[in-house]
Amino acid sequence: MLAIKRRYVLYYHTFGKNDDKSKYATYGSNIKKEVHGMSRKCEICGKGQVSGNNVSHSMRHTRRKWNANIQQVRVVDEKGTVRRANVCTRCMRSGLVNRAL
């Protein structure tokens, strides 16, 4: 099995006995499965990272990011199953999440 990383997405491809592995790294049509990583975004309200500028006293602008306060908590679904979810603290404080104990 060969794992190819392209633009923050991990692709997996299984090869046959006589397949040339070098051609699969360049052509996207031969890819079998995609696996996405965890994003820093709230699953309830969609709050995520925002960007802007640091402004110094001399009015120089440099780019910076503000991260949302995302916590991984155990929640209870509508079906009653317990799972982990990425939730911002505003949603937890306002009672939009049913926490599992």
C-alpha positions in Angstrom: 0.0 0.0 0.0 1.3 3.5 -0.9 0.2 6.7 0.9 0.4 9.9 -1.2 -0.1 13.3 0.5 -1.5 16.0 -1.7 -2.8 19.3 -0.3 -3.5 18.1 3.2 -5.4 15.0 2.0 -4.0 11.5 2.4 -4.7 9.2 -0.4 -4.3 5.4 -0.3 -3.9 3.0 -3.2 -3.5 -0.7 -3.2 -1.3 -2.2 -5.9 -1.3 -5.4 -7.8 1.8 -7.7 -8.1 3.1 -6.2 -11.4 2.0 -2.5 -11.0 4.5 0.3 -11.4 4.2 2.4 -8.2 5.9 5.5 -9.7 3.0 6.3 -12.1 0.4 6.3 -9.3 2.1 9.2 -7.5 1.5 11.5 -10.5 -2.0 10.6 -11.8 -5.0 11.3 -9.6 -7.3 9.0 -11.6 -5.8 5.8 -10.1 -6.6 6.8 -6.5 -8.9 4.5 -4.6 -9.7 6.2 -1.2 -9.4 9.5 0.5 -8.9 10.1 4.2 -9.4 13.6 5.6 -7.8 14.9 8.8 -9.5 16.7 11.7 -10.2 20.3 11.1 -10.1 23.0 13.8 -13.8 23.9 13.3 -16.8 23.6 15.6 -19.2 20.9 14.5 -22.2 22.8 15.9 -21.8 26.4 14.7 -19.0 26.1 12.2 -16.7 28.6 14.0 -13.1 28.2 12.9 -9.9 30.1 12.4 -10.0 33.8 11.3 -7.1 35.8 9.9 -6.1 39.5 10.1 -3.2 41.8 10.8 -1.0 42.6 13.7 -0.7 46.4 13.6 2.4 47.9 15.4 2.8 51.4 16.8 4.4 52.4 13.6 1.4 51.0 11.7 3.3 48.1 10.1 0.9 45.3 9.2 1.9 41.6 9.5 -0.5 38.7 9.0 -1.7 36.7 12.0 -4.4 34.1 12.9 -7.0 33.8 15.7 -7.9 30.3 16.6 -11.3 29.4 17.9 -11.3 27.7 21.3 -12.2 24.2 20.1 -12.4 21.4 22.6 -12.8 17.7 21.9 -15.7 16.5 24.1 -17.9 13.4 24.4 -21.4 14.1 23.3 -24.7 12.2 23.2 -26.3 12.1 19.7 -30.1 12.2 18.9 -29.9 8.4 18.7 -28.4 8.1 22.1 -24.9 7.0 21.1 -21.8 8.6 22.7 -19.2 10.0 20.3 -16.4 12.5 20.4 -17.0 15.9 18.8 -15.0 19.1 18.2 -17.1 21.9 19.8 -16.3 25.5 20.6 -16.6 26.7 24.2 -19.4 29.1 23.2 -21.6 26.2 22.1 -20.8 24.3 25.3 -21.6 27.3 27.5 -24.9 28.1 25.7 -26.1 24.5 26.1 -26.2 23.5 22.5 -24.3 20.3 23.3 -25.5 17.3 25.3 -22.4 16.2 27.2 -21.9 12.6 28.0 -20.8 11.8 31.6 
